[in-house]
């Protein structure tokens, strides 16, 4: 079938414009299918629920002159190790990764890490308080019959210890650790854990992230995502935008009650 040159150019231009609409904003594309889908469950990362600043304070107490620098370098190394181990298929649970990273970081900073100091710092991550808005939010979700789970790089033991410490066990149907997938977030099979547990479609499960990279990972996977950016981190340049962003739990309800 012959197509007139002018018609061909017009058709090509329209196709290019359509392609730009569909692919120009990956963030919008990632969540277009979920705009009108009812949210039936929520999967939380650990830190939108648990406040890590209490543990940061302990680090500062053990290393008064270097605590802030140590904490930043330590956490950078923790996530470097999780991503390297996932890429290299050499999984080790988050608790042990934290210990490895702490030993490396203190050594690189020429700080003396005694067994006592290590124990005190690590133990702080088993007794993290919840953020002030967490319990009211969990109660509100429960009254709306929204199912809930953790989906965290933390080990299950770490998650359960912090749940018990705060008395919030009753709200969570599942405690999903990347120990079960043997791959840390943002690996796709880590986010798959929530689908397998809830038996729902990915667009029916909202993911609540603490870090921008985790919000991006869940977005790549296809979850509608709320980024609870409690510490006001800058937005990551990863070609995907969270469905909703805010600095407290109210952001989640903007997604659920849309």
Backbone as CSV, one residue per row, in Angstrom:
resi,resn,N_x,N_y,N_z,CA_x,CA_y,CA_z,C_x,C_y,C_z
1,UNK,0.841,-1.181,0.000,0.000,0.000,0.000,0.885,1.242,0.000
2,UNK,0.667,2.195,-0.915,1.463,3.394,-1.011,0.942,4.471,-0.080
3,UNK,1.857,5.184,0.537,1.479,6.294,1.410,2.113,7.558,0.865
4,UNK,1.307,8.585,0.641,1.795,9.869,0.152,2.857,10.402,1.112
5,UNK,3.929,11.014,0.572,5.045,11.470,1.400,4.588,12.419,2.501
6,UNK,3.692,13.362,2.176,3.233,14.328,3.181,2.453,13.632,4.286
7,UNK,1.609,12.660,3.906,0.852,11.902,4.911,1.800,11.096,5.793
8,UNK,2.849,10.543,5.177,3.806,9.755,5.938,4.501,10.613,6.991
9,UNK,4.915,11.819,6.590,5.595,12.723,7.520,4.672,13.111,8.655
10,UNK,3.401,13.380,8.311,2.426,13.736,9.352,2.219,12.589,10.326
11,UNK,2.081,11.367,9.777,1.885,10.187,10.621,3.099,9.950,11.516
12,UNK,4.283,10.133,10.958,5.499,9.945,11.741,5.589,10.950,12.881
13,UNK,5.208,12.188,12.592,5.245,13.231,13.622,4.285,12.915,14.750
14,UNK,3.078,12.446,14.405,2.094,12.089,15.422,2.590,10.918,16.268
15,UNK,3.230,9.940,15.623,3.755,8.792,16.359,4.850,9.208,17.316
16,UNK,5.711,10.115,16.861,6.782,10.608,17.723,6.220,11.351,18.915
17,UNK,5.173,12.146,18.670,4.557,12.894,19.769,3.935,11.946,20.781
18,UNK,3.272,10.893,20.275,2.684,9.911,21.178,3.755,9.214,21.990
19,UNK,4.876,8.881,21.334,5.974,8.237,22.041,6.525,9.116,23.147
20,UNK,6.600,10.414,22.861,7.100,11.340,23.882,6.172,11.404,25.071
21,UNK,4.869,11.376,24.820,3.893,11.408,25.906,4.016,10.170,26.776
22,UNK,4.214,9.007,26.090,4.250,7.740,26.824,5.538,7.529,27.586
23,UNK,6.650,8.059,27.051,7.946,7.757,27.658,8.657,8.955,28.243
24,UNK,8.146,10.131,28.023,8.840,11.333,28.463,8.921,11.462,29.959
25,UNK,7.935,10.915,30.684,7.967,10.979,32.140,7.782,9.582,32.687
26,UNK,8.900,8.940,33.039,8.827,7.570,33.531,8.071,7.472,34.828
27,UNK,8.147,8.533,35.628,7.429,8.516,36.894,5.939,8.419,36.671
28,UNK,5.415,9.256,35.746,3.985,9.205,35.461,3.609,7.884,34.829
29,UNK,4.459,7.387,33.933,4.182,6.124,33.278,4.116,4.978,34.272
30,UNK,5.033,4.983,35.231,5.115,3.874,36.180,3.836,3.706,36.967
31,UNK,3.109,4.809,37.217,1.962,4.728,38.094,0.633,4.982,37.386
32,UNK,0.667,5.125,36.057,-0.568,5.424,35.346,-1.615,4.348,35.564
33,UNK,-1.149,3.085,35.582,-2.093,1.980,35.715,-2.727,1.925,37.092
34,UNK,-2.086,2.552,38.081,-2.581,2.432,39.448,-3.436,3.612,39.887
35,UNK,-3.604,4.614,38.986,-4.320,5.819,39.390,-5.712,5.527,39.910
36,UNK,-6.392,4.565,39.285,-7.777,4.274,39.662,-7.907,2.919,40.348
37,UNK,-6.820,2.387,40.827,-6.832,1.094,41.486,-6.931,1.276,42.991
38,UNK,-7.818,0.531,43.624,-7.981,0.613,45.077,-6.763,0.018,45.774
39,UNK,-6.218,0.766,46.734,-5.120,0.251,47.545,-5.690,-0.663,48.621
40,UNK,-5.252,-1.910,48.626,-5.758,-2.890,49.580,-4.753,-3.244,50.669
41,UNK,-3.499,-2.909,50.450,-2.458,-3.260,51.421,-1.321,-2.249,51.334
42,UNK,-0.547,-2.187,52.409,0.606,-1.295,52.467,1.814,-2.089,52.954
43,UNK,2.918,-1.958,52.237,4.190,-2.537,52.660,5.108,-1.394,53.072
44,UNK,5.614,-1.457,54.295,6.445,-0.391,54.847,7.913,-0.798,54.882
45,UNK,8.789,0.087,54.464,10.178,-0.030,54.867,10.229,0.198,56.371
46,UNK,11.328,-0.182,57.004,11.407,-0.075,58.465,11.417,1.375,58.952
47,UNK,12.144,2.247,58.256,12.421,3.553,58.838,11.326,4.613,58.699
48,UNK,10.316,4.461,57.857,9.157,5.346,58.019,8.415,5.072,59.333
49,UNK,8.641,3.880,59.896,8.006,3.478,61.156,8.942,3.740,62.339
50,UNK,10.161,3.255,62.266,11.118,3.379,63.373,12.063,4.560,63.145
51,UNK,12.286,5.313,64.198,13.108,6.521,64.125,14.576,6.159,64.389
52,UNK,15.452,6.214,63.375,16.843,5.808,63.568,17.684,6.828,64.338
53,UNK,17.131,8.013,64.576,17.927,9.050,65.246,18.318,8.655,66.669
54,UNK,17.516,7.799,67.296,17.878,7.321,68.632,19.184,6.540,68.586
55,UNK,19.362,5.730,67.538,20.606,4.977,67.389,21.752,5.896,66.977
56,UNK,21.450,6.905,66.167,22.493,7.863,65.789,23.058,8.548,67.040
57,UNK,22.176,8.816,67.995,22.597,9.447,69.244,23.560,8.545,70.016
58,UNK,23.290,7.254,69.989,24.170,6.297,70.677,25.550,6.280,70.030
59,UNK,25.587,6.337,68.704,26.877,6.398,68.004,27.668,7.618,68.479
60,UNK,26.971,8.740,68.580,27.610,9.983,69.031,28.110,9.861,70.469
61,UNK,27.358,9.167,71.309,27.770,8.975,72.699,29.032,8.119,72.802
62,UNK,29.145,7.129,71.947,30.312,6.243,71.996,31.549,6.875,71.358
63,UNK,31.311,7.769,70.403,32.414,8.463,69.734,32.092,9.961,69.687
64,UNK,32.210,10.644,70.815,31.763,12.041,70.924,32.388,12.981,69.895
65,UNK,33.646,12.782,69.562,34.318,13.709,68.652,34.091,13.367,67.188
66,UNK,33.744,12.126,66.904,33.643,11.677,65.511,32.304,11.043,65.175
67,UNK,31.330,11.149,66.084,30.087,10.403,65.918,29.328,10.719,64.653
68,UNK,29.189,11.990,64.323,28.422,12.360,63.129,29.099,11.866,61.854
69,UNK,30.395,12.082,61.773,31.137,11.620,60.592,31.125,10.100,60.497
70,UNK,31.253,9.421,61.633,31.224,7.960,61.651,29.881,7.439,61.186
71,UNK,28.831,8.018,61.708,27.485,7.551,61.331,27.248,7.681,59.834
72,UNK,27.615,8.818,59.255,27.409,9.025,57.817,28.239,8.054,56.989
73,UNK,29.501,7.900,57.365,30.364,6.981,56.619,29.912,5.535,56.794
74,UNK,29.493,5.190,58.003,29.039,3.824,58.291,27.827,3.469,57.449
75,UNK,26.835,4.350,57.428,25.623,4.032,56.668,25.892,4.009,55.165
76,UNK,26.789,4.869,54.709,27.171,4.790,53.305,27.789,3.446,52.972
77,UNK,28.631,2.939,53.866,29.272,1.647,53.648,28.268,0.500,53.771
78,UNK,27.311,0.615,54.697,26.281,-0.425,54.834,25.580,-0.653,53.502
79,UNK,25.102,0.435,52.901,24.328,0.265,51.672,25.219,-0.066,50.488
80,UNK,26.450,0.377,50.513,27.400,-0.064,49.504,27.579,-1.582,49.572
81,UNK,27.710,-2.101,50.785,27.863,-3.549,50.957,26.606,-4.319,50.529
82,UNK,25.420,-3.800,50.872,24.198,-4.526,50.487,24.075,-4.619,48.974
83,UNK,24.388,-3.534,48.291,24.261,-3.544,46.829,25.349,-4.388,46.189
84,UNK,26.564,-4.346,46.733,27.630,-5.184,46.201,27.315,-6.667,46.405
85,UNK,26.820,-6.996,47.580,26.516,-8.395,47.865,25.373,-8.908,46.988
86,UNK,24.384,-8.056,46.754,23.288,-8.469,45.878,23.793,-8.637,44.444
87,UNK,24.603,-7.695,43.971,25.137,-7.786,42.615,26.019,-9.016,42.440
88,UNK,26.775,-9.342,43.491,27.685,-10.480,43.411,27.097,-11.795,43.867
89,UNK,25.783,-11.776,44.204,25.106,-12.990,44.670,25.805,-13.581,45.896
90,UNK,26.152,-12.674,46.829,26.848,-13.080,48.063,26.072,-12.533,49.264
91,UNK,24.844,-12.978,49.428,23.964,-12.411,50.449,24.452,-12.723,51.862
92,UNK,24.316,-11.732,52.720,24.560,-11.871,54.148,23.514,-11.005,54.828
93,UNK,22.953,-11.448,55.958,21.839,-10.695,56.547,22.289,-9.310,57.011
94,UNK,21.304,-8.415,57.135,21.566,-7.000,57.354,22.326,-6.745,58.650
95,UNK,22.036,-7.498,59.684,22.726,-7.336,60.970,24.233,-7.545,60.789
96,UNK,24.591,-8.619,60.101,26.009,-8.916,59.907,26.667,-7.930,58.935
97,UNK,25.908,-7.458,57.963,26.426,-6.419,57.060,26.709,-5.140,57.844
98,UNK,25.798,-4.793,58.753,26.019,-3.618,59.595,27.301,-3.755,60.421
99,UNK,27.500,-4.926,61.001,28.706,-5.155,61.797,29.967,-5.048,60.938
100,UNK,29.936,-5.665,59.761,31.091,-5.602,58.859,31.406,-4.153,58.484
101,UNK,30.354,-3.411,58.168,30.540,-2.025,57.756,31.036,-1.151,58.904
102,UNK,30.556,-1.435,60.118,31.003,-0.669,61.286,32.486,-0.909,61.559
103,UNK,32.900,-2.157,61.475,34.310,-2.480,61.713,35.211,-1.837,60.655
104,UNK,34.756,-1.906,59.407,35.544,-1.288,58.335,35.647,0.220,58.520
105,UNK,34.516,0.856,58.820,34.482,2.317,58.890,35.314,2.848,60.057
106,UNK,35.186,2.211,61.216,35.993,2.667,62.353,37.483,2.456,62.081
107,UNK,37.825,1.360,61.438,39.231,1.107,61.101,39.740,2.159,60.123
108,UNK,38.927,2.476,59.107,39.356,3.452,58.096,39.489,4.848,58.692
109,UNK,38.711,5.118,59.765,38.789,6.414,60.431,39.771,6.400,61.598
110,UNK,40.441,5.256,61.778,41.429,5.086,62.856,40.808,5.332,64.231
111,UNK,39.628,4.737,64.413,38.923,4.808,65.691,38.950,3.425,66.338
112,UNK,39.073,3.394,67.637,39.104,2.115,68.347,37.678,1.645,68.626
113,UNK,37.313,0.543,68.015,35.992,-0.051,68.225,36.156,-1.259,69.143
114,UNK,35.883,-1.079,70.411,35.924,-2.204,71.338,34.682,-3.056,71.159
115,UNK,34.728,-4.281,71.644,33.558,-5.155,71.579,32.394,-4.528,72.342
116,UNK,32.689,-3.862,73.458,31.644,-3.218,74.244,30.965,-2.107,73.448
117,UNK,31.750,-1.274,72.782,31.169,-0.191,71.983,30.348,-0.741,70.821
118,UNK,30.865,-1.756,70.172,30.120,-2.357,69.068,28.780,-2.907,69.549
119,UNK,28.797,-3.588,70.688,27.567,-4.170,71.228,26.545,-3.082,71.572
120,UNK,26.992,-2.006,72.186,26.093,-0.916,72.574,25.476,-0.275,71.334
121,UNK,26.299,-0.021,70.312,25.797,0.611,69.087,24.814,-0.308,68.369
122,UNK,25.175,-1.562,68.207,24.299,-2.487,67.490,22.994,-2.719,68.237
123,UNK,23.068,-2.819,69.559,21.867,-3.051,70.360,20.859,-1.914,70.213
124,UNK,21.350,-0.708,69.952,20.447,0.433,69.781,19.497,0.224,68.613
125,UNK,19.901,-0.579,67.639,19.056,-0.827,66.472,18.013,-1.918,66.719
126,UNK,17.953,-2.403,67.947,16.888,-3.320,68.353,15.866,-2.623,69.245
127,UNK,16.107,-1.351,69.528,15.236,-0.597,70.445,14.956,0.796,69.892
128,UNK,14.555,0.843,68.647,14.260,2.120,68.001,12.824,2.538,68.298
129,UNK,12.595,3.761,68.738,11.216,4.212,68.960,10.512,4.462,67.630
130,UNK,9.198,4.410,67.649,8.463,4.793,66.450,8.379,6.316,66.372
131,UNK,8.202,6.841,65.182,7.963,8.265,64.999,6.609,8.617,65.626
132,UNK,6.418,9.855,66.077,5.199,10.212,66.809,3.888,9.973,66.060
133,UNK,3.905,10.054,64.736,2.661,9.915,63.975,2.350,8.479,63.576
134,UNK,3.195,7.531,63.982,3.057,6.164,63.489,1.843,5.439,64.075
135,UNK,1.715,5.415,65.379,0.621,4.640,65.977,-0.747,5.147,65.547
136,UNK,-1.001,6.467,65.522,-2.296,6.936,64.992,-2.516,6.514,63.540
137,UNK,-1.465,6.527,62.742,-1.599,6.132,61.343,-1.922,4.646,61.209
138,UNK,-1.256,3.816,61.998,-1.521,2.376,61.941,-2.957,2.064,62.367
139,UNK,-3.429,2.751,63.396,-4.809,2.560,63.851,-5.794,2.972,62.759
140,UNK,-5.509,4.079,62.101,-6.382,4.570,61.023,-6.420,3.592,59.853
141,UNK,-5.268,3.053,59.499,-5.226,2.064,58.422,-6.006,0.812,58.793
142,UNK,-5.885,0.399,60.051,-6.599,-0.792,60.503,-8.109,-0.591,60.424
143,UNK,-8.590,0.588,60.800,-10.032,0.856,60.738,-10.525,0.881,59.295
144,UNK,-9.633,1.143,58.355,-9.990,1.154,56.937,-9.790,-0.213,56.279
145,UNK,-9.472,-1.203,57.101,-9.264,-2.577,56.622,-8.129,-2.686,55.602
146,UNK,-7.117,-1.841,55.785,-5.926,-1.924,54.958,-4.961,-2.924,55.596
147,UNK,-4.556,-3.920,54.830,-3.611,-4.916,55.328,-2.201,-4.310,55.358
148,UNK,-1.370,-4.753,56.290,-0.057,-4.134,56.465,1.046,-5.173,56.630
149,UNK,2.217,-4.797,56.155,3.409,-5.639,56.297,4.637,-4.751,56.336
150,UNK,5.699,-5.279,56.903,7.016,-4.696,56.712,7.634,-5.335,55.480
151,UNK,8.384,-4.561,54.729,9.212,-5.084,53.643,10.546,-4.352,53.731
152,UNK,11.510,-4.984,54.387,12.716,-4.280,54.814,13.975,-5.089,54.548
153,UNK,15.084,-4.364,54.385,16.390,-5.011,54.346,16.791,-5.552,55.714
154,UNK,16.192,-5.018,56.771,16.488,-5.522,58.116,16.162,-7.007,58.217
155,UNK,16.885,-7.691,59.082,16.558,-9.090,59.349,15.209,-9.163,60.077
156,UNK,14.580,-10.321,59.999,13.292,-10.484,60.681,13.450,-10.307,62.185
157,UNK,14.550,-10.786,62.745,14.778,-10.629,64.187,14.852,-9.155,64.575
158,UNK,15.510,-8.341,63.764,15.604,-6.912,64.032,14.223,-6.259,63.985
159,UNK,13.464,-6.606,62.968,12.128,-6.027,62.822,11.236,-6.418,63.995
160,UNK,11.251,-7.687,64.348,10.369,-8.140,65.427,10.781,-7.557,66.779
161,UNK,12.065,-7.388,66.995,12.524,-6.775,68.245,12.008,-5.352,68.364
162,UNK,12.075,-4.593,67.280,11.594,-3.214,67.307,10.075,-3.136,67.373
163,UNK,9.397,-4.067,66.741,7.931,-4.123,66.849,7.511,-4.369,68.290
164,UNK,8.160,-5.341,68.932,7.836,-5.666,70.322,8.163,-4.501,71.244
165,UNK,9.287,-3.843,71.012,9.704,-2.709,71.825,8.655,-1.600,71.823
166,UNK,7.953,-1.455,70.698,6.956,-0.387,70.554,5.511,-0.862,70.682
167,UNK,5.307,-2.172,70.852,3.966,-2.699,71.017,3.079,-2.541,69.791
168,UNK,3.628,-2.800,68.587,2.841,-2.614,67.363,2.674,-3.915,66.570
169,UNK,2.953,-5.043,67.195,2.873,-6.317,66.479,1.503,-6.572,65.872
170,UNK,0.454,-6.137,66.546,-0.912,-6.468,66.122,-1.284,-5.912,64.754
171,UNK,-0.573,-4.898,64.309,-0.967,-4.224,63.071,-0.420,-4.901,61.813
172,UNK,0.589,-5.745,61.964,1.307,-6.246,60.792,0.996,-7.714,60.530
173,UNK,0.448,-7.953,59.361,0.098,-9.307,58.950,1.347,-10.108,58.582
174,UNK,2.319,-9.426,57.977,3.540,-10.096,57.539,4.759,-9.262,57.952
175,UNK,5.841,-9.970,58.268,7.130,-9.330,58.537,8.088,-9.877,57.480
176,UNK,8.269,-9.109,56.424,9.020,-9.566,55.261,10.416,-8.956,55.265
177,UNK,11.391,-9.813,55.385,12.791,-9.402,55.342,13.404,-9.874,54.031
178,UNK,14.372,-9.128,53.547,15.060,-9.564,52.333,15.840,-10.858,52.556
179,UNK,15.932,-11.317,53.793,16.495,-12.646,54.040,15.727,-13.703,53.243
180,UNK,14.429,-13.439,53.036,13.594,-14.411,52.330,13.861,-14.423,50.832
181,UNK,14.298,-13.297,50.280,14.593,-13.228,48.846,16.071,-13.428,48.559
182,UNK,16.898,-13.330,49.632,18.358,-13.427,49.488,18.898,-12.375,48.518
183,UNK,18.241,-11.226,48.514,18.673,-10.084,47.710,18.116,-8.827,48.358
184,UNK,18.963,-7.837,48.551,18.532,-6.598,49.178,17.785,-5.712,48.182
185,UNK,16.882,-4.885,48.707,16.306,-3.837,47.877,17.431,-2.929,47.373
186,UNK,17.340,-2.433,46.141,16.170,-2.411,45.272,16.078,-3.555,44.261
187,UNK,16.601,-4.728,44.554,16.419,-5.872,43.663,14.930,-6.161,43.499
188,UNK,14.518,-6.465,42.290,13.109,-6.669,42.005,12.511,-7.822,42.808
189,UNK,13.301,-8.873,43.021,12.730,-10.012,43.750,12.527,-9.705,45.228
190,UNK,13.143,-8.634,45.726,12.858,-8.213,47.101,11.450,-7.640,47.194
191,UNK,11.072,-6.792,46.248,9.723,-6.222,46.256,8.658,-7.280,45.931
192,UNK,9.053,-8.321,45.218,8.128,-9.401,44.888,7.609,-10.098,46.142
193,UNK,8.342,-10.007,47.245,7.913,-10.655,48.483,6.526,-10.204,48.912
194,UNK,6.206,-8.924,48.716,4.895,-8.429,49.163,3.769,-9.018,48.323
195,UNK,3.994,-9.192,47.024,2.972,-9.792,46.170,2.706,-11.232,46.584
196,UNK,3.784,-11.951,46.832,3.644,-13.352,47.221,2.945,-13.494,48.565
197,UNK,3.217,-12.565,49.486,2.607,-12.646,50.814,1.136,-12.255,50.782
198,UNK,0.832,-11.126,50.192,-0.551,-10.626,50.191,-1.443,-11.328,49.170
199,UNK,-0.845,-11.862,48.115,-1.638,-12.453,47.050,-2.407,-11.404,46.270
200,UNK,-1.829,-10.217,46.132,-2.462,-9.100,45.436,-1.605,-8.667,44.250
201,UNK,-2.183,-7.819,43.414,-1.429,-7.228,42.310,-0.540,-6.115,42.845
202,UNK,0.545,-5.849,42.125,1.482,-4.828,42.602,0.849,-3.446,42.711
203,UNK,-0.116,-3.144,41.832,-0.766,-1.832,41.892,-1.781,-1.721,43.034
204,UNK,-2.071,-2.846,43.700,-2.971,-2.828,44.851,-2.224,-2.693,46.180
205,UNK,-0.890,-2.701,46.107,-0.064,-2.610,47.309,0.752,-1.323,47.265
206,UNK,0.496,-0.436,48.190,1.305,0.781,48.297,2.589,0.459,49.052
207,UNK,3.684,0.989,48.551,4.958,0.841,49.257,5.331,2.172,49.879
208,UNK,5.753,2.131,51.147,6.132,3.349,51.874,7.629,3.314,52.121
209,UNK,8.334,4.264,51.524,9.794,4.302,51.581,10.276,5.408,52.507
210,UNK,11.459,5.194,53.068,12.153,6.217,53.860,13.211,6.920,53.016
211,UNK,13.854,6.161,52.135,14.935,6.690,51.297,14.461,6.845,49.856
212,UNK,15.022,7.843,49.178,14.630,8.085,47.800,14.956,6.927,46.880
213,UNK,16.099,6.264,47.101,16.456,5.135,46.238,15.480,3.978,46.396
214,UNK,14.924,3.805,47.604,13.959,2.731,47.857,12.620,3.059,47.193
215,UNK,12.236,4.332,47.247,11.026,4.758,46.534,11.188,4.513,45.038
216,UNK,12.384,4.787,44.522,12.639,4.545,43.105,12.573,3.054,42.781
217,UNK,13.168,2.239,43.635,13.146,0.801,43.397,11.740,0.236,43.358
218,UNK,10.904,0.677,44.293,9.515,0.222,44.309,8.759,0.738,43.095
219,UNK,9.090,1.960,42.665,8.466,2.508,41.463,8.851,1.741,40.215
220,UNK,10.130,1.385,40.111,10.560,0.560,38.985,9.814,-0.769,38.964
221,UNK,9.580,-1.311,40.149,8.875,-2.595,40.245,7.412,-2.451,39.837
222,UNK,6.827,-1.281,40.069,5.441,-1.039,39.672,4.490,-0.751,40.805
223,UNK,5.020,-0.607,42.040,4.160,-0.258,43.165,3.789,1.228,43.116
224,UNK,2.551,1.583,43.460,2.288,2.974,43.830,3.059,3.255,45.111
225,UNK,3.770,4.356,45.143,4.768,4.560,46.193,4.590,5.890,46.900
226,UNK,4.665,5.828,48.229,4.715,7.032,49.053,6.116,7.165,49.632
227,UNK,6.736,8.292,49.359,8.042,8.571,49.950,7.836,9.455,51.165
228,UNK,7.968,8.854,52.360,7.890,9.614,53.611,9.310,10.101,53.913
229,UNK,9.599,11.275,53.434,10.958,11.828,53.457,11.161,12.596,54.762
230,UNK,11.303,11.859,55.835,11.307,12.464,57.178,12.532,13.348,57.427
231,UNK,13.635,13.060,56.788,14.865,13.804,57.035,15.193,14.768,55.893
232,UNK,14.206,14.985,55.016,14.323,15.976,53.933,15.538,15.742,53.036
233,UNK,15.673,14.496,52.580,16.714,14.176,51.615,16.365,14.785,50.254
234,UNK,17.357,15.120,49.436,17.056,15.583,48.075,16.512,14.443,47.220
235,UNK,15.768,14.785,46.191,15.195,13.788,45.296,16.294,13.137,44.456
236,UNK,16.207,11.821,44.324,17.175,11.097,43.514,16.896,11.306,42.018
237,UNK,17.951,11.281,41.207,17.814,11.391,39.757,17.827,9.995,39.137
238,UNK,16.704,9.302,39.265,16.622,7.912,38.827,15.468,7.675,37.856
239,UNK,14.976,8.744,37.231,13.980,8.640,36.156,12.653,8.031,36.601
240,UNK,12.347,8.148,37.877,11.047,7.691,38.367,10.652,8.589,39.534
241,UNK,9.378,8.892,39.603,8.868,9.801,40.633,7.902,9.070,41.545
242,UNK,8.029,9.198,42.866,7.039,8.581,43.760,5.639,9.101,43.463
243,UNK,4.664,8.267,43.698,3.286,8.688,43.478,2.944,9.876,44.361
244,UNK,3.362,9.802,45.618,3.116,10.872,46.590,4.381,11.054,47.423
245,UNK,4.692,12.307,47.743,5.827,12.610,48.615,5.375,13.510,49.755
246,UNK,6.004,13.355,50.910,5.725,14.194,52.065,6.708,13.857,53.157
247,UNK,6.646,14.562,54.282,7.605,14.279,55.356,6.973,13.607,56.567
248,UNK,5.726,13.126,56.416,5.096,12.378,57.504,4.054,11.426,56.924
249,UNK,3.343,10.738,57.792,2.406,9.706,57.358,1.180,10.246,56.620
250,UNK,0.944,11.528,56.721,-0.211,12.084,56.002,-0.068,11.875,54.502
251,UNK,1.160,11.782,54.012,1.381,11.552,52.584,0.776,10.228,52.139
252,UNK,0.860,9.211,52.984,0.306,7.903,52.637,-1.193,7.982,52.426
253,UNK,-1.874,8.746,53.271,-3.336,8.811,53.159,-3.783,9.600,51.932
254,UNK,-2.925,10.459,51.420,-3.234,11.131,50.161,-3.297,10.119,49.025
255,UNK,-2.480,9.076,49.125,-2.487,8.012,48.121,-3.671,7.077,48.320
256,UNK,-3.893,6.651,49.546,-4.933,5.666,49.825,-6.328,6.234,49.636
257,UNK,-6.514,7.474,50.022,-7.846,8.076,50.016,-8.085,8.975,48.810
258,UNK,-7.293,8.758,47.754,-7.425,9.588,46.543,-8.781,9.375,45.886
